[in-house]
Amino acid sequence: MTAISRRDFLALGAAAAAAALLPGKAFANSPTGRKLHGLSAFGELKYPADFSHFDYVNVDAPKGGTFNFGPSQWLFNQNPQTFNTLNSFVSKGDSPPRMEMCFDSLMVSALDEPDSIYGLLAETVTIAADRNSFDFALRPEARWHDGSPLTAEDAAFTYNLFKEQGHPDLSLPLKEMTAAAAVDAGTLRITFSGKQSQRTILDVATFPILSKAYFATAPFDSSRMKAPLGSGPYKVGHVQPGQTIEFERVVGYWGRDLPVNRGLFHFDTLRIEFYGDRQAAFEAFKKGDVAFREEATSRVWATSYGFPALAAGKVVKREFPSEKRPLLYGTAMNQRRERFRDVRVRRAIGLCFDFEWTNKSLFYGLYERSQSNFEKSDFRATGVPSAEELALLEPLRDKLPPEVFGEVYSLPASDGSGRDRKLLRQAQELMTDAGWKRSGEFFQNASGDTFKLEFLADDEGLVRVYTPWVENLKTIGFDASIRLVESAQHQARQASFDFDMIAMAVLFSPTPTREGMDGIFHSRSANIQGSRNLPGTVDPAVDALVEAIDRVEDRAQLTTVLRSLDRVLRARMDWIPSWYSANHRVAFWDMFGFKEPKPDYGFAMEALWWFDKDKAAKIGKG
């Protein structure tokens, strides 16, 4: 999962009306014309210019050891089940997670603040008087792994390359960038048109920087298995395509003593094994071939952690609190296909998913029902709209479903039987109202077309969940089925929108930006292949509310906008909400140290934890 960043504005009168209610600009308190060590969307930075390290790290942790783990979050074109390229920054292909750790960025986020970034490659940033350009003063000691200097020319090259050829997560936030240029060898200037989000820079400044010299002779595509030249704390080591990748700690890493890096990156080797299915990965963990696992299957968590190593105390099973970040986990219905464009159809499909039965029978009661696009956050809409929300929604009333102005739309709880007749009857009535009549086994429209519906899955665990849902859909008249494909095909079909229904999880930034919403909800991303707008949402009211995010001056206004957006999205039912857990369920071989409590806005074990020789020796792993 990943927080996605996007931007741009579809000019609509309604959008202007909504935006007018929220005047002002981000960074209103950030001075222009002065060198700043960090940026924050709202309020003051936690860490002063002379800070020595982040509070959540252990600067005395030892270096060494191997961390063999299965990533639970990934970015760009990365795939946790296989890989066929080492370029993470293009839309095609499947790259391994954590390639980003081989590359430095201008600035990095603090994991104990919701909206602040601090200088890494950039020692300082200066905001121009018009707030449309930013001068980054690069550290003269910055080096690529081959020892050559990393310069402003490299950074300018990167931003221009990403704008033209990068993955949508990188190219879309740069749409309003008019120039990225090296003022001199140590100064990068990024300039925007003035139409950009005022918080665009919070996303853009954290993009990885690539080597201009390297890509002068190497193609910027997914065709190569040779790792690009990097500058970060790790570099690619041993590689078995599609099976294994190792990242080796760069002992002479140029930035190891910077305040943003002190107390991080302790393991000598990060190793990721790729497995075709979850059971094989679990067996590898039980044997000790994998040392850390976040359990994604409730059945396994509830019934399978009685193996000898755990009973002997060699393996720790515990929960860590989830991040304070909004989560979207749902099943998208592809409205590029006409039969999914009627909201009554989408609601009917949603009513056939019996979460209560699924949670009891398949999940061992370990999950909560998700209803919101921003679950687990203050941005989740509740009750009826507040006065502040109505001020945003009223100018859009003629473009909105009536449910937006009442109690927030939620899918009803079932009777837990697995086939709640009341809800299935409601679903059938909605289909009839939408013009689909039952003819024999299946719904047909006026043209005699049968309503076919296929769930696309790349995991047996999802098939297990989808199967009773499909049976309910068949019961009322859908010609429903499941197609299980291997991971690379699944990712390719998702990127090209070649599906009826597909599941996705997105972990948003704790302070969502317009960029973060554009690529998932804004009409501009609906037909950009590789974007996360999987349903193909095209709605002027949604666009207006996404654009209004750019006008907020504080977190209270941001909350109002996102709650309003959540109301509209839930009434539209582009995504059928799934489920969530309040905690990370993890197990690991007891040979690691870590500082507690974990930071509120990240769970980066591979960067924060360390190898404990004494613990490892006690369990025979020394």
C-alpha positions in Angstrom: 0.0 0.0 0.0 1.0 3.4 -0.7 0.1 7.0 -0.2 -0.6 8.3 -3.7 0.2 11.9 -4.8 -1.6 13.7 -7.6 -2.5 17.2 -8.7 -4.2 19.5 -11.3 -7.6 21.1 -11.5 -10.6 20.6 -13.8 -11.9 24.2 -14.1 -15.6 24.1 -13.1 -17.8 26.8 -11.7 -18.8 24.5 -8.9 -15.2 23.9 -8.0 -14.6 27.6 -7.9 -17.6 28.1 -5.6 -16.3 25.4 -3.2 -12.8 26.8 -3.3 -14.0 30.3 -2.6 -15.1 29.2 0.8 -11.5 28.3 1.7 -9.3 31.1 0.8 -5.6 31.3 1.6 -2.5 29.3 0.8 -0.5 26.5 2.4 2.8 27.6 4.1 1.2 30.9 4.9 3.4 31.1 7.9 6.5 29.9 6.1 8.7 32.9 5.3 9.8 33.5 1.7 13.3 34.5 0.7 14.9 32.6 3.6 16.7 29.3 3.8 14.6 26.8 5.6 15.7 23.4 7.0 12.2 21.9 6.7 8.6 22.4 5.5 5.3 21.7 7.1 1.8 22.0 5.7 0.4 23.5 8.9 1.9 24.9 12.0 5.5 24.7 13.3 8.1 22.1 12.6 8.8 19.8 15.6 12.5 19.7 15.0 14.7 22.8 15.0 17.4 23.5 12.4 20.1 22.1 14.8 18.4 18.9 15.6 20.7 15.9 15.9 18.2 13.0 15.1 14.6 12.0 15.1 13.2 11.1 18.5 12.0 7.6 17.4 15.4 6.2 16.4 18.1 4.6 18.4 21.4 6.2 17.5 23.3 3.6 19.6 21.9 0.6 17.8 24.6 -1.8 16.4 25.1 -2.3 12.7 25.1 -5.8 11.2 23.0 -8.9 10.5 20.4 -9.7 7.9 16.7 -8.8 7.9 14.9 -11.3 5.7 11.3 -10.0 5.5 8.1 -9.8 3.4 7.1 -6.2 2.8 3.5 -5.3 3.5 3.6 -1.9 1.7 5.1 -1.0 -1.7 5.2 1.9 -4.2 5.0 2.7 -7.9 5.2 -0.4 -10.0 6.5 -2.6 -7.2 5.1 -6.1 -6.7 5.6 -8.2 -3.5 5.1 -11.5 -5.3 7.5 -11.3 -8.3 9.8 -8.9 -10.2 11.1 -8.6 -13.8 12.8 -5.2 -13.7 14.9 -3.1 -11.3 13.4 0.2 -12.4 10.6 1.1 -9.9 9.9 4.5 -11.5 8.1 3.5 -14.7 4.5 2.4 -15.2 5.2 -0.9 -16.8 6.9 -4.0 -15.4 7.1 -5.4 -11.9 9.9 -4.2 -9.7 10.9 -5.4 -6.2 9.8 -3.4 -3.1 12.4 -1.2 -1.4 14.3 -0.2 -4.5 13.6 3.3 -3.3 16.1 2.7 -0.4 18.9 2.9 -3.0 18.1 6.5 -3.8 18.2 9.7 -1.8 15.6 12.5 -2.1 15.8 16.2 -1.6 13.9 15.9 1.7 12.3 13.2 3.8 9.3 12.8 6.0 9.4 12.6 9.8 7.5 9.6 11.0 6.3 11.3 14.2 4.8 14.3 12.5 1.8 14.2 10.1 2.9 16.8 7.6 6.6 17.8 7.9 9.7 17.1 5.7 13.4 17.8 6.4 16.4 18.2 4.2 18.4 15.2 3.1 20.2 15.9 -0.3 19.0 19.5 0.2 20.5 21.3 3.1 17.9 24.1 2.8 15.0 25.2 0.7 14.1 28.8 -0.1 10.5 29.7 -1.2 10.2 32.4 -3.8 8.1 35.5 -3.0 5.3 34.3 -5.3 5.5 30.8 -3.7 5.7 29.2 -7.1 9.3 28.3 -7.2 11.7 26.6 -4.7 15.5 26.8 -4.6 17.1 23.7 -3.0 20.7 24.1 -1.8 22.2 20.7 -2.3 24.8 19.3 0.1 28.3 19.5 -1.6 29.2 16.1 0.0 26.4 14.2 -1.7 27.8 11.3 -3.7 26.6 8.5 -6.0 27.6 5.0 -5.1 30.5 5.2 -7.6 31.9 8.2 -5.7 31.0 10.8 -8.3 29.2 14.0 -7.0 25.5 14.2 -7.0 24.6 17.6 -8.4 21.7 19.9 -9.2 22.0 18.7 -12.8 21.1 15.2 -11.7 18.1 16.5 -9.7 16.8 18.7 -12.6 17.2 15.8 -15.0 15.2 13.6 -12.7 12.2 15.9 -12.3 12.0 16.5 -16.1 12.3 12.8 -16.7 9.6 11.9 -14.2 7.3 14.5 -15.7 7.6 13.1 -19.2 8.1 9.3 -18.6 7.7 8.5 -14.9 5.1 6.3 -13.2 1.8 8.2 -12.8 2.6 8.5 -9.1 5.6 10.6 -10.1 4.4 12.3 -13.3 1.0 13.5 -12.2 2.2 15.7 -9.4 4.5 17.4 -11.8 1.9 18.4 -14.4 2.1 22.1 -13.4 5.9 22.1 -13.1 7.1 24.5 -15.7 10.9 24.1 -15.1 13.4 22.1 -13.1 16.8 23.6 -13.7 20.3 23.8 -12.1 21.0 27.4 -11.1 24.5 26.2 -10.4 26.1 22.8 -9.5 24.7 23.1 -6.0 21.3 24.7 -6.5 18.2 23.2 -8.0 15.2 25.4 -8.8 11.8 23.9 -9.3 9.2 26.3 -10.8 5.4 25.8 -11.0 2.8 27.6 -13.1 0.8 29.0 -10.2 -2.0 26.5 -10.8 -0.4 23.8 -8.7 -1.5 22.8 -5.2 0.3 25.0 -2.7 1.3 21.7 -0.9 2.6 20.0 -4.1 6.1 20.5 -2.9 5.6 18.3 0.1 5.2 15.3 -2.3 7.6 16.4 -5.0 10.5 17.1 -2.7 10.5 13.4 -1.5 10.9 11.9 -5.0 14.0 9.8 -5.5 16.8 11.5 -7.4 18.4 9.6 -10.4 21.8 9.9 -12.1 21.8 11.9 -15.3 25.1 10.2 -16.4 23.7 6.7 -15.8 20.5 7.2 -17.8 22.4 9.0 -20.6 23.4 5.5 -21.8 20.7 3.3 -20.2 17.1 3.2 -21.3 14.5 4.5 -18.8 12.1 1.6 -19.1 11.3 -1.8 -17.6 13.6 -3.8 -19.9 16.7 -4.1 -17.7 17.5 -6.2 -14.7 20.6 -4.1 -14.0 20.2 -1.8 -11.0 20.5 1.9 -11.8 23.3 3.9 -10.1 22.1 5.0 -6.7 23.1 7.2 -3.8 21.1 5.9 -0.8 21.9 3.9 2.3 21.5 0.6 0.3 22.5 -0.8 -3.0 21.3 -3.9 -4.9 23.4 -7.0 -4.2 22.5 -10.6 -5.0 19.5 -10.9 -7.4 17.6 -14.0 -8.7 14.9 -12.5 -11.0 11.5 -13.2 -9.7 12.8 -15.0 -6.6 15.2 -13.1 -4.4 16.8 -9.7 -4.0 19.3 -8.5 -1.5 20.0 -4.9 -0.6 23.5 -4.3 0.9 24.1 -1.5 3.3 26.6 1.1 1.8 29.2 1.3 4.5 30.6 4.5 3.2 27.2 6.0 2.6 27.8 9.8 2.3 24.7 10.8 4.3 25.0 8.3 7.2 25.6 11.1 9.8 22.9 13.6 8.7 20.3 14.3 11.3 17.6 12.7 9.2 19.6 9.5 8.9 21.3 9.1 12.3 19.9 6.0 14.1 18.5 4.4 10.9 19.6 1.7 8.5 21.3 -0.8 10.8 21.1 -4.1 8.9 24.0 -5.1 6.7 21.6 -6.9 4.4 17.9 -6.6 3.6 16.7 -9.8 1.9 13.3 -10.3 0.2 12.1 -13.7 -0.9 9.3 -13.8 -3.4 6.6 -16.5 -3.1 3.8 -17.3 -5.4 1.3 -17.9 -2.6 0.8 -17.0 1.1 1.0 -20.5 2.4 4.5 -21.1 0.9 5.6 -17.8 2.4 4.3 -18.9 5.8 6.0 -22.2 5.6 9.3 -20.4 4.9 8.7 -18.2 7.9 8.1 -21.2 10.2 11.4 -22.8 9.1 13.3 -19.5 9.8 14.1 -18.8 6.1 12.1 -15.6 6.6 12.6 -13.7 9.8 9.7 -11.2 9.8 6.1 -11.5 8.6 3.1 -9.3 8.8 0.1 -11.7 8.8 -2.5 -10.8 6.2 -4.7 -13.9 6.6 -6.9 -13.9 9.7 -7.4 -17.7 9.5 -3.6 -18.3 9.7 -3.3 -15.8 12.5 -6.1 -17.4 14.5 -5.2 -21.1 13.9 -1.7 -21.6 12.6 0.7 -20.0 15.1 1.2 -23.1 17.2 4.3 -24.3 15.4 7.3 -25.5 17.5 9.5 -22.4 17.1 6.8 -20.2 18.6 6.0 -22.7 21.4 9.7 -22.7 22.2 9.8 -18.9 22.5 12.0 -18.5 19.4 9.3 -16.6 17.5 7.4 -13.6 18.9 3.7 -13.1 17.9 2.4 -9.7 18.7 0.5 -6.7 17.5 1.7 -3.1 16.9 -0.7 -0.2 16.6 -1.5 0.9 13.0 -0.4 4.3 11.8 -2.6 7.3 12.2 -3.2 7.5 8.5 -6.4 7.2 6.5 -7.0 3.9 4.8 -9.0 3.0 1.7 -9.5 -0.7 1.2 -12.2 -1.7 -1.2 -13.3 -3.4 -4.4 -13.5 -1.1 -7.4 -16.2 -1.5 -10.0 -14.9 -0.5 -13.4 -17.2 2.3 -14.8 -15.3 2.4 -18.1 -17.6 -0.5 -18.7 -21.1 0.9 -19.2 -23.0 -1.7 -17.1 -21.3 -0.4 -13.9 -22.2 3.3 -14.4 -25.6 3.2 -12.7 -25.2 3.8 -8.9 -28.1 1.4 -8.3 -26.1 -1.4 -9.9 -23.1 -0.6 -7.7 -25.2 -0.6 -4.6 -26.8 -3.8 -5.5 -23.4 -5.5 -5.9 -22.4 -4.1 -2.5 -25.5 -5.4 -0.8 -24.5 -9.0 -1.8 -21.3 -8.9 0.2 -22.1 -10.2 3.7 -19.3 -8.9 5.8 -20.9 -10.1 9.1 -20.9 -13.7 7.9 -17.5 -13.3 6.3 -15.9 -11.9 9.5 -17.5 -14.6 11.7 -16.9 -17.6 9.4 -13.7 -16.7 7.5 -12.0 -13.9 9.5 -12.4 -15.3 13.0 -13.9 -12.0 14.1 -10.6 -10.2 13.7 -11.7 -7.4 11.4 -14.0 -4.3 11.5 -16.3 -3.4 8.6 -14.9 -0.5 6.6 -17.4 2.1 5.4 -15.3 5.1 4.6 -12.7 6.0 2.0 -10.6 7.4 4.9 -11.1 4.7 7.5 -9.3 5.0 10.8 -9.0 8.8 10.6 -10.8 12.0 11.6 -11.6 12.4 7.9 -14.3 9.7 8.1 -17.8 11.2 7.6 -20.3 10.5 10.3 -24.0 11.4 10.9 -25.5 14.3 8.9 -23.3 17.0 7.4 -22.1 19.7 9.7 -22.7 23.4 8.9 -19.2 23.6 7.6 -19.7 20.7 5.3 -23.0 22.0 4.1 -21.2 25.3 3.1 -19.1 23.2 0.7 -21.8 20.8 -0.5 -24.7 23.2 -1.1 -23.2 24.9 -4.2 -22.8 21.3 -5.6 -26.3 20.1 -4.7 -27.6 19.7 -8.3 -24.6 17.4 -9.0 -24.9 15.3 -5.9 -27.0 12.3 -4.9 -29.7 13.3 -2.3 -28.2 10.9 0.2 -25.2 13.2 0.6 -27.4 15.7 2.5 -28.8 13.2 5.0 -27.2 10.5 7.2 -24.0 9.4 5.6 -24.5 6.5 3.3 -23.4 3.1 4.7 -24.0 -0.4 3.6 -26.3 -2.1 6.1 -25.3 -4.8 8.5 -26.6 -8.3 7.5 -28.2 -10.9 9.7 -24.9 -12.8 9.5 -26.5 -15.8 7.8 -24.5 -15.5 4.6 -27.6 -15.0 2.6 -29.6 -12.2 4.1 -32.9 -12.4 2.2 -33.9 -8.9 3.0 -30.6 -7.4 1.6 -30.6 -9.7 -1.4 -34.2 -8.7 -2.2 -33.2 -5.0 -1.9 -30.3 -5.7 -4.3 -32.7 -7.4 -6.8 -35.1 -4.4 -6.6 -32.3 -2.0 -7.3 -31.3 -4.0 -10.4 -34.9 -4.0 -11.6 -35.1 -0.2 -11.1 -31.8 0.1 -13.1 -33.4 -1.7 -16.1 -32.0 -5.2 -15.5 -34.8 -7.8 -15.6 -34.4 -11.4 -14.5 -34.6 -13.7 -17.5 -34.1 -17.3 -16.6 -30.9 -17.5 -14.4 -29.5 -14.1 -15.1 -30.3 -10.4 -15.4 -30.7 -9.0 -18.9 -31.1 -5.4 -20.1 -33.5 -4.2 -22.8 -30.9 -5.3 -25.5 -30.9 -8.8 -24.2 -27.3 -8.5 -22.8 -26.6 -10.7 -19.7 -25.0 -8.9 -16.8 -21.5 -10.6 -16.6 -19.3 -9.7 -13.6 -15.8 -11.1 -13.0 -13.7 -10.6 -9.9 -10.0 -10.4 -10.7 -7.7 -11.9 -8.0 -4.1 -12.8 -7.6 -4.4 -14.6 -4.3 -6.2 -17.7 -3.1 -7.1 -15.9 0.1 -9.2 -13.4 -1.9 -10.8 -16.2 -3.9 -11.9 -17.6 -0.5 -13.6 -14.3 0.4 -15.0 -13.7 -3.1 -16.6 -17.1 -3.5 -19.6 -16.6 -1.1 -20.1 -13.1 -2.5 -20.2 -14.5 -6.0 -22.8 -17.1 -4.9 -25.0 -14.4 -3.6 -24.7 -12.4 -6.8 -25.6 -15.5 -8.8 -28.6 -16.1 -6.5 -30.2 -12.9 -7.5 -29.3 -13.0 -11.2 -25.7 -11.9 -11.9 -23.5 -14.0 -14.2 -20.7 -13.7 -11.7 -17.3 -15.5 -11.6 -13.8 -15.2 -10.3 -10.6 -15.2 -12.3 -7.4 -16.0 -10.4 -4.2 -14.9 -12.3 -0.6 -14.8 -11.4 0.7 -11.6 -9.9 2.5 -10.0 -12.9 -0.7 -10.4 -15.0 -2.8 -9.1 -12.3 -0.7 -5.9 -12.0 -0.6 -5.5 -15.8 -4.4 -5.8 -16.0 -4.9 -3.4 -13.1 -2.6 -0.8 -14.8 -4.5 -1.1 -18.1 -8.0 -1.2 -16.4 -8.7 -4.6 -17.9 -11.1 -5.9 -15.2 -14.7 -5.7 -14.0 -13.9 -5.7 -10.3 -10.6 -5.6 -8.4 -9.5 -4.9 -4.8 -6.9 -2.4 -3.8 -5.7 -0.9 -0.5 -4.3 2.7 -0.3 -2.6 4.1 2.8 -2.9 7.9 2.5 -0.6 10.5 3.9 -1.7 11.6 7.4 -2.2 15.0 5.8 -3.7 14.2 2.4 -3.0 16.6 -0.3 -4.8 17.3 -3.6 -2.1 15.3 -5.2 -3.0 12.3 -3.0 -6.6 12.6 -4.0 -6.2 13.4 -7.7 -4.8 10.1 -8.8 -7.6 8.1 -7.1 -10.7 10.2 -7.3 -10.2 13.0 -9.8 -11.6 12.7 -13.4 -8.2 13.7 -14.8 -6.7 10.4 -13.8 -9.6 8.2 -14.9 -7.9 7.2 -18.2 -4.2 7.5 -17.3 -3.0 3.9 -17.3 -1.2 3.0 -14.1 -3.2 5.5 -12.0 -5.0 4.3 -8.9 -8.4 5.6 -10.2 -9.5 2.1 -10.7 -13.3 2.7 -10.9 -12.7 5.4 -13.5 -14.4 8.0 -11.3 -15.5 11.0 -13.4 -17.7 13.4 -11.4 -17.6 17.3 -11.4 -18.6 17.4 -7.8 -15.8 15.1 -6.7 -13.4 17.1 -8.8 -14.6 20.3 -7.0 -14.1 18.8 -3.6 -10.7 17.4 -4.5 -9.7 20.9 -5.7 -11.0 22.5 -2.5 -8.3 20.6 -0.5 -5.8 23.1 -1.9 -7.5 26.0 -0.3 -7.4 24.9 3.3 -5.5 26.9 5.8 -5.5 24.5 8.8 -6.3 20.9 9.7 -9.8 21.7 10.8 -10.6 23.0 7.3 -8.9 20.0 5.7 -11.1 17.7 7.9 -14.2 19.5 6.7 -13.3 19.1 3.0 -12.3 15.4 3.3 -15.4 14.5 5.3 -17.5 16.2 2.6 -15.6 14.3 -0.1 -16.1 11.0 1.9 -19.9 11.6 1.9 -20.0 12.1 -1.8 -17.8 9.1 -2.6 -19.8 6.8 -0.3 -23.1 7.8 -1.9 -21.5 7.1 -5.3 -20.3 3.7 -4.2 -17.4 3.6 -6.7 -15.6 1.4 -4.2 -17.3 -1.3 -2.2 -15.7 -0.9 1.3 -14.1 -4.0 2.7 -12.5 -4.4 6.2 -9.7 -3.1 8.3 -7.7 -4.0 11.5 -6.7 -1.5 14.2 -3.3 -3.1 14.5 -0.4 -4.7 12.6 -0.4 -8.4 13.3 3.2 -9.5 13.0 5.5 -12.4 14.0 9.3 -12.4 14.0 12.1 -14.6 15.1 13.3 -13.1 18.4 16.7 -11.7 17.3 15.9 -8.1 16.7 15.9 -4.9 18.8 13.6 -2.0 18.3 12.6 1.2 20.1 9.1 1.5 21.5 6.6 3.0 21.0 6.7 2.9 17.3 6.2 6.3 15.5 2.6 7.2 14.8 3.0 7.7 11.0 5.2 4.8 9.9 6.2 1.2 10.5 9.6 1.0 8.8 11.1 -2.1 10.5 13.8 -2.5 7.9 15.1 1.0 8.7 14.4 1.3 12.4 15.1 -2.2 13.8 18.5 -3.8 14.4 20.1 -7.2 14.7 20.6 -8.3 18.3 23.5 -10.8 18.5 22.7 -11.9 22.1 19.1 -12.6 21.3 20.0 -14.4 18.1 22.5 -16.6 19.9 19.9 -17.7 22.4 17.6 -19.1 19.7 20.4 -20.6 17.6 20.5 -17.8 15.0 23.7 -16.1 16.0 
